[in-house]
Amino acid sequence: MAKKRRPQKTTAAARASAGSADATYPVVGAREPCPCGSGRRYKACHGRAAAHAVTELVQRPFEGLPGECDWVALRELVPAATAELRLKDGLPDGVPSVTLATVLPMAWPALRRDNGAVLLGLQNDTASGDISRDLADTLQRALTAEPGTPVAAARASAEGPRLQDLLDLDAPFTPVVHEGFEFWVEDAEAAGGEVAASLERANAAAIPTVRLTGVTAAYWCRTPEKNHLRWVMAHPEEKLLDALARLHAAGASSLGEGTRLVGSFRAHGLTVPVWDLPTAVGAEDVEKPAVAFAERLGEALSSDTPLTGEERRARGGLTNRQVTLS
């Protein structure tokens, strides 16, 4: 039986503006009340129009940026990390630095510190189909925000610049993974009251994560039941799945005793193979095996021979366990 629809409260202001195509409202969480006052959730009201403001979904929003694989990892996998960003035209007066952060307090899209430094949040919901354009819009507004203030979410213009237009594409992208969120505040040791309590809650929820040093965009993490290695790869998906199947069928897809390639997922146009690891296997234990696997994978990627029956079965198993995150 279908659920009865709950009557919606509508204010006079909401009714007056509901038919106005020019009315604009701030972007809020999908499940939060719509700012127009209709009483409906944002996603079922003005959020529906915001979601279609840019109708074309950009499959690889970070393509062309240095460290595309790490951008995807920080967006989807890593709880607490930062990376310094360099602007193509240099920093404006009064802005000493621009730092990308996985997440900011209160899920703010960006924050301008008291000293003028900018923090740009990566893991926020975005209003359009192009994350890069939404982040560029937030960055531009953060550069001119008053020091000491957060930057609210907003709808980016479909003609606005993308990150690829604002960032120095020759600058390296080097993520720094943190154990907790102390980077939120300039002096974490002096934090007290609600700030300290908020940090403590956030740190308690963070999954321990380490970025491997011997290969690109591979991240070890510890969960209560087992550890994992999640490795973002930019190889063409079909070619990569063939190569993984060749290695899996040959018994060469593991990262050592007790480890197992269990599948992969898609994120922002890239493929992310995932390995289960025993709880005793730490990040340092998979450094050398990961480097050796990268060499085996390179050889498998270079093969153009048709898959054998066993390799096709291995490929089917991998694709059946594939999940799309974005």
C-alpha positions in Angstrom: 0.0 0.0 0.0 1.3 3.4 -0.9 2.1 5.8 2.0 -0.3 8.7 2.5 1.4 11.9 1.6 1.8 14.2 4.5 0.1 17.6 4.1 2.7 20.3 3.4 2.6 23.7 5.1 3.0 26.6 2.8 3.6 30.2 3.9 2.2 33.2 2.0 5.7 34.2 1.0 6.4 30.7 -0.4 3.1 30.7 -2.3 3.9 34.2 -3.7 7.4 33.1 -4.9 6.7 29.5 -5.9 5.9 30.5 -9.5 8.8 33.0 -9.9 11.5 31.7 -12.2 13.8 34.4 -11.0 13.6 33.6 -7.3 16.9 32.2 -5.9 17.5 30.4 -2.6 20.7 29.3 -0.9 21.7 25.7 -1.3 21.2 23.6 1.9 21.4 19.9 2.7 19.1 17.7 0.6 17.0 16.6 3.6 16.9 20.0 5.3 13.7 22.3 5.0 13.7 24.3 1.9 14.7 28.0 2.6 11.7 29.2 0.6 9.5 28.3 3.6 7.3 25.7 1.8 7.8 23.1 4.6 9.1 20.6 2.1 12.6 19.1 2.1 15.0 21.0 -0.1 15.5 18.1 -2.5 11.8 17.9 -3.2 11.4 21.6 -3.6 13.9 24.2 -5.0 16.7 21.7 -4.7 15.1 19.8 -7.7 15.8 22.8 -9.9 19.2 23.3 -8.4 20.2 19.7 -9.2 19.4 20.3 -12.8 21.0 23.8 -13.1 23.8 22.1 -15.1 22.1 19.3 -16.8 25.2 17.5 -18.2 26.9 15.4 -15.6 30.7 15.7 -15.9 31.9 12.1 -15.5 35.5 13.1 -14.7 35.3 16.5 -13.0 39.0 16.4 -11.9 40.4 15.4 -15.2 43.3 17.7 -16.2 44.2 18.6 -12.7 47.5 17.4 -11.3 46.9 14.4 -9.1 43.4 13.5 -10.5 43.5 10.2 -8.7 44.3 11.8 -5.3 41.5 14.3 -5.9 39.1 11.4 -6.2 40.5 9.7 -3.2 40.2 12.8 -1.0 36.6 13.3 -2.3 35.5 9.8 -1.6 37.8 7.8 0.6 39.9 9.9 3.1 38.4 11.3 6.2 41.0 13.9 7.2 43.5 15.3 4.7 44.7 18.6 3.3 46.6 19.8 0.2 48.1 23.2 -0.7 46.7 24.7 -3.8 48.5 27.2 -6.1 46.5 29.6 -8.1 47.3 30.3 -11.8 47.3 34.0 -11.3 48.9 34.0 -7.9 47.3 34.8 -4.5 45.3 38.0 -4.0 46.5 40.5 -1.5 45.6 39.5 2.0 45.4 35.7 1.2 48.6 34.0 2.4 47.5 30.5 1.3 44.8 28.3 -0.2 44.3 24.8 1.2 42.1 22.1 0.1 40.5 20.1 3.0 38.5 16.9 2.8 35.8 18.4 5.2 35.4 21.5 7.2 33.5 22.2 10.5 29.7 22.3 10.1 30.2 21.0 6.5 31.1 24.6 5.4 32.0 24.7 1.7 34.9 27.0 2.5 36.3 29.1 5.4 38.4 32.3 5.5 40.6 32.3 8.6 41.2 35.3 10.7 44.7 35.7 9.0 43.1 35.6 5.5 44.0 32.1 4.6 41.4 30.1 2.7 40.3 26.5 3.4 38.2 24.9 0.6 36.1 21.9 1.5 36.0 19.0 -1.0 33.4 16.5 0.4 30.4 18.8 0.4 27.2 18.2 -1.7 27.3 20.2 -4.9 24.4 21.9 -6.7 25.2 20.9 -10.3 26.6 18.1 -12.4 30.1 19.6 -12.4 31.9 19.4 -9.1 34.9 21.3 -10.5 32.7 24.3 -11.5 31.0 24.3 -8.1 34.3 24.2 -6.2 35.7 27.0 -8.4 32.7 29.2 -7.6 33.2 28.5 -3.8 36.9 29.2 -4.1 36.3 32.6 -5.8 33.8 33.7 -3.2 36.2 32.5 -0.4 39.0 34.7 -1.8 36.9 37.8 -1.3 35.1 36.8 1.9 35.7 38.7 5.2 38.5 37.2 7.2 37.1 35.0 10.0 34.0 33.9 8.2 32.7 30.7 6.6 31.5 30.7 3.0 27.9 29.5 2.4 26.9 27.2 -0.4 25.5 28.8 -3.6 24.5 27.8 -7.1 27.4 28.3 -9.6 26.8 29.9 -13.0 26.9 27.4 -15.8 29.3 29.8 -17.6 31.6 30.2 -14.6 35.2 28.9 -14.4 36.2 25.5 -13.3 39.1 24.5 -11.1 41.1 23.8 -14.2 40.8 27.5 -15.1 41.8 28.8 -11.7 44.6 26.5 -10.5 48.2 26.3 -11.6 48.3 23.1 -13.5 52.1 22.8 -13.3 52.0 22.8 -9.5 52.2 19.3 -7.8 49.3 18.1 -5.8 50.5 16.5 -2.6 47.9 15.4 -0.1 48.8 15.2 3.6 46.7 12.7 5.5 45.9 13.6 9.1 45.0 11.5 12.1 42.3 14.0 13.1 40.8 17.3 12.3 43.0 19.6 14.2 43.8 21.5 11.0 40.3 23.0 11.4 41.7 25.5 14.0 44.9 27.5 14.0 45.8 26.4 17.6 44.2 23.1 18.3 46.0 22.7 21.7 44.4 26.0 22.9 40.9 25.0 21.8 38.3 24.6 24.5 34.6 24.4 25.1 32.4 23.5 22.1 35.3 23.7 19.7 37.2 21.0 21.6 34.1 18.9 22.0 33.4 19.1 18.2 37.0 18.1 17.4 36.8 15.2 19.8 33.6 13.9 18.2 35.0 14.3 14.7 38.3 12.6 15.5 36.5 9.6 17.2 34.5 9.0 13.9 37.5 9.2 11.6 38.7 5.9 10.1 42.6 5.6 10.5 43.9 6.1 6.9 47.4 6.2 5.4 48.5 7.2 1.9 51.2 4.8 0.6 54.4 6.4 -0.6 55.7 3.9 -3.2 52.7 4.1 -5.5 50.2 6.8 -6.5 46.8 7.3 -4.9 46.7 4.1 -2.9 45.2 4.4 0.6 45.3 1.9 3.5 42.6 2.1 6.1 41.7 0.3 9.3 38.1 -0.8 10.1 36.9 -2.8 13.1 36.7 -6.1 11.2 39.5 -5.9 8.7 41.8 -3.5 6.9 41.6 -2.4 3.3 43.7 -1.0 0.5 41.7 1.2 -1.9 43.7 2.3 -4.9 42.4 4.9 -7.4 43.7 4.2 -10.9 43.4 6.3 -14.1 43.8 3.5 -16.6 40.9 3.1 -19.0 38.3 1.0 -17.2 37.9 -1.9 -19.7 41.6 -2.2 -20.1 42.2 -2.2 -16.4 39.5 -4.8 -15.7 41.0 -7.1 -18.3 44.4 -6.7 -16.7 43.1 -7.3 -13.2 41.3 -10.4 -14.5 44.5 -11.7 -16.0 46.3 -11.3 -12.7 43.5 -12.7 -10.7 43.2 -15.8 -12.8 47.0 -16.3 -12.5 46.9 -16.0 -8.7 48.9 -12.8 -8.9 46.4 -10.2 -7.7 47.0 -10.3 -4.0 49.3 -8.1 -1.9 50.7 -10.9 0.2 49.5 -13.7 2.4 46.0 -13.3 3.7 45.2 -10.4 1.3 42.6 -10.6 -1.4 41.4 -8.4 -4.3 37.7 -8.3 -3.6 36.4 -6.0 -6.4 36.3 -2.4 -7.3 34.1 0.7 -7.5 33.8 3.6 -9.9 34.2 7.2 -8.6 34.2 10.3 -10.8 35.1 8.4 -13.9 37.9 6.3 -12.4 38.2 2.7 -11.2 39.2 1.9 -7.6 40.3 -1.7 -7.0 39.9 -2.8 -3.3 41.8 -5.4 -1.4 40.8 -6.9 2.0 43.7 -7.1 4.4 44.1 -9.0 7.7 43.9 -6.7 10.8 47.5 -7.4 11.5 48.6 -5.9 8.1 49.5 -2.2 8.4 50.2 0.4 5.8 53.9 -0.2 6.0 53.4 -3.9 5.3 51.8 -3.4 1.9 54.3 -0.8 0.6 56.6 -3.2 -1.1 53.8 -5.6 -2.3 52.0 -2.6 -3.8 55.0 -1.6 -5.8 55.5 -5.2 -7.0 51.8 -5.4 -7.9 52.1 -2.1 -9.9 54.9 -3.8 -12.0 52.7 -6.9 -12.6 49.8 -4.7 -13.5 51.9 -2.8 -16.0 52.8 -6.0 -17.8 49.1 -7.2 -17.8 48.0 -3.8 -19.2 50.4 -4.2 -22.1 48.9 -7.5 -23.2 46.4 -7.4 -26.2 45.8 -11.2 -26.3 42.1 -12.3 -25.9 41.1 -13.3 -22.4 41.0 -17.1 -21.7 37.9 -18.7 -20.3 39.3 -18.6 -16.8 40.3 -15.0 -17.2 36.8 -14.1 -18.5 35.3 -15.8 -15.4 37.6 -13.8 -13.2 36.6 -10.6 -15.0 32.9 -11.4 -14.5 33.5 -11.9 -10.8 35.2 -8.5 -10.5 32.5 -6.7 -12.5 29.7 -8.3 -10.6 31.1 -6.8 -7.4 31.7 -3.4 -8.9 29.8 -0.4 -7.3 29.5 3.1 -8.7 29.9 5.8 -6.0 29.5 8.9 -8.3 
